[in-house]
Amino acid sequence: MSLTRSTAPAKPQGSLSDYVSIARLDHVTKHVFIVPGIVLAYLLRGVRADAPIASIALGLLAVVSAACANYVINEWLDRDFDRHHPTKSHRSSVQHELRGDLVLLEWGVFLLIALACGALASRTMYFLATVFALQGIVYNVAPLRTKDVPYLDVMSESINNPLRLLVGWVMIDPTTLPPGSLILMYWSGGAFLMAAKRLSEYREICASHGKDLLARYRASFAGYSEVSLTVSCFVYALSAVFFLAVFLIKYRIEYLLTVPVVIALFAHYMRMGMTPGSSAQKPEKLFRDRGLVALVGVLAAAFLLTTFVDVPILNALAVQHYISIQ
């Protein structure tokens, strides 16, 4: 029997920059989904008597800090799985030896900042910051770890989308929440984005490395197929457009004119999800896709136009009407 011990090369000790990188501060672009909440709260609820600038600043800091806390435990707990991913294997948590106690301290600091800023903003903001942090625990930490369960992984991760909507709304009006149809639209839309991301990963990694490696990276992929992921994208997209239509008809029917642009956005993103190497796998890089940015610009312009222009003929869509043939 050989007494020779097999030794793998030791990983270098993590530096300060490695600990900073696992907080993924470069993912702050995802918080752009807060903006519609702010705009809609202004339009539907009006401006608060007191200046909302402090609430907006505190709310933004709360949600960014809560997201960073979630990213810290995500990278730490996924380090043994990410090494199977073609690109995530280059993350600091995989390439360097990080200390668990320092990672826990980093998570605690971000969590404390999130809860403190939420409490200073309003009671509702504190509640949302708490839910945002709990989502990261439910999604990443065993025995819950919903990210390993097909479909539940998408639904639990995409809840961050309506949370961002709620944060934006509460920045302006902490006494109410947006309509349920809008919350469900945001949730379904977020689920579409996450499913499209998984579809892109599935197609690309299966083609280059095989499904076995994909399942070692993320257990939920063992329960997916390219067909099931594609179908789920359609289900989430249809659900989002349905809830959006309900909201638009109830609160300002002129906004229905923006729906074709919304559909074009879903179609464009679906195409991205089926294109190798697209930004669909890295939502924080979406601003680099010119087609997507152009469509968002058109949607913003259409939304602005329909905010101030009344189209009375559209009211007929909200009442019963039958086409007479005699």
Residue pairs with C-beta under 8 A, 6 or more apart in sequence:
10 97
11 95
11 96
11 97
12 95
12 96
12 97
13 96
13 97
14 92
14 96
14 97
14 98
14 99
15 96
17 92
18 92
18 93
18 96
18 98
19 92
19 98
19 102
19 103
19 106
21 91
21 92
22 71
22 72
22 75
22 76
22 91
22 92
22 93
22 98
22 103
22 106
23 68
23 71
23 72
23 106
23 110
24 67
24 68
24 71
24 75
24 284
25 68
26 284
27 67
27 71
27 283
27 284
28 64
28 284
29 284
29 286
29 287
30 67
30 164
30 283
30 284
31 60
31 63
31 64
31 67
31 164
33 161
33 164
33 165
33 168
33 186
33 190
34 59
34 60
34 63
34 164
34 165
34 167
34 168
34 171
35 168
36 165
36 168
37 164
37 165
37 166
37 167
37 168
37 169
37 170
37 171
37 172
37 178
38 56
38 168
38 169
38 171
38 172
39 168
40 168
40 169
40 178
40 182
41 168
41 169
41 170
41 171
41 172
41 173
41 178
42 172
43 307
44 178
44 251
45 172
45 173
45 176
47 172
48 172
48 173
52 171
52 172
54 121
55 121
55 122
55 125
55 170
55 171
55 172
55 174
56 171
56 172
58 117
58 118
58 120
58 121
58 125
59 117
59 118
59 121
59 125
59 167
59 168
59 170
59 171
60 167
60 171
61 113
61 114
61 117
62 113
62 114
62 115
62 117
62 118
62 121
62 125
62 128
62 129
62 167
63 114
63 128
63 129
63 132
63 163
63 164
63 167
65 110
65 111
65 113
65 114
65 117
65 129
66 110
66 111
66 114
66 129
66 132
66 133
66 136
67 132
67 160
68 110
69 107
69 110
69 111
69 114
69 133
69 136
70 132
70 133
70 135
70 136
70 139
70 140
71 136
72 103
72 106
72 107
72 110
73 103
73 107
73 136
73 137
73 140
73 141
74 136
74 139
74 140
75 82
75 91
75 92
75 93
76 93
76 98
76 100
76 103
77 140
77 141
78 88
78 93
78 140
79 91
79 93
79 94
79 98
81 216
81 217
81 218
82 88
82 89
82 91
82 93
82 94
82 217
83 89
83 94
84 213
84 214
84 216
84 217
85 205
85 217
86 205
86 208
86 209
88 94
88 217
89 95
92 98
111 133
114 129
114 132
114 133
115 126
115 129
115 130
115 133
117 125
117 129
118 125
118 126
118 127
118 128
118 129
118 130
119 125
119 126
121 170
121 171
121 174
122 170
122 174
123 174
124 170
124 174
124 175
124 177
125 167
125 170
125 171
125 174
128 163
128 166
128 167
128 170
131 163
132 160
132 163
135 156
135 159
135 160
135 163
137 144
138 144
138 146
138 156
139 145
139 146
139 147
139 153
139 156
139 157
140 147
146 152
146 153
146 156
146 157
147 153
147 156
147 157
147 218
147 220
148 218
148 219
148 220
149 220
149 223
150 220
150 222
150 223
150 224
151 223
151 232
153 194
153 218
153 220
154 191
154 194
154 195
154 198
154 232
154 236
155 187
155 191
157 190
157 194
158 187
158 190
158 191
158 193
158 194
159 187
159 190
160 190
161 186
161 187
161 189
161 190
161 191
161 193
162 183
162 184
162 186
162 187
162 190
164 186
165 178
165 182
165 183
165 186
166 177
166 178
166 183
169 176
169 177
169 178
170 177
177 183
179 247
179 250
179 251
181 243
181 244
181 246
181 247
181 250
182 243
182 244
182 247
184 239
184 243
185 240
185 243
185 244
185 247
188 236
188 237
188 239
188 240
188 243
189 236
189 237
189 240
191 232
191 236
191 239
191 240
192 233
192 236
192 237
192 240
192 266
192 269
193 269
193 283
195 229
195 232
195 233
195 236
196 233
196 269
196 270
196 272
196 273
196 280
197 273
197 280
197 281
197 283
198 221
198 224
198 229
199 226
199 229
199 230
199 233
199 273
199 274
199 280
200 272
200 273
200 274
200 275
200 276
200 278
200 280
200 281
201 214
201 221
201 281
202 214
202 221
202 224
202 226
202 229
203 226
203 274
203 276
204 276
204 277
204 281
205 213
205 214
205 217
206 214
206 226
207 276
211 221
211 222
214 221
215 221
215 222
233 270
233 273
237 266
237 270
240 266
241 259
241 262
241 263
241 266
244 259
244 262
245 256
245 259
248 255
248 256
248 258
248 259
249 256
249 317
249 318
252 306
252 307
253 311
253 314
253 315
253 317
253 318
254 306
254 307
254 309
254 310
254 311
254 314
255 303
255 306
255 307
256 314
256 317
257 302
257 306
257 311
257 314
258 299
258 302
258 303
258 306
261 295
261 298
261 299
261 302
262 299
264 295
265 292
265 295
265 296
265 299
268 291
268 292
268 295
269 280
269 292
272 278
272 279
272 280
272 289
272 292
273 280
278 289
279 285
279 286
279 288
279 289
279 292
286 292
287 293
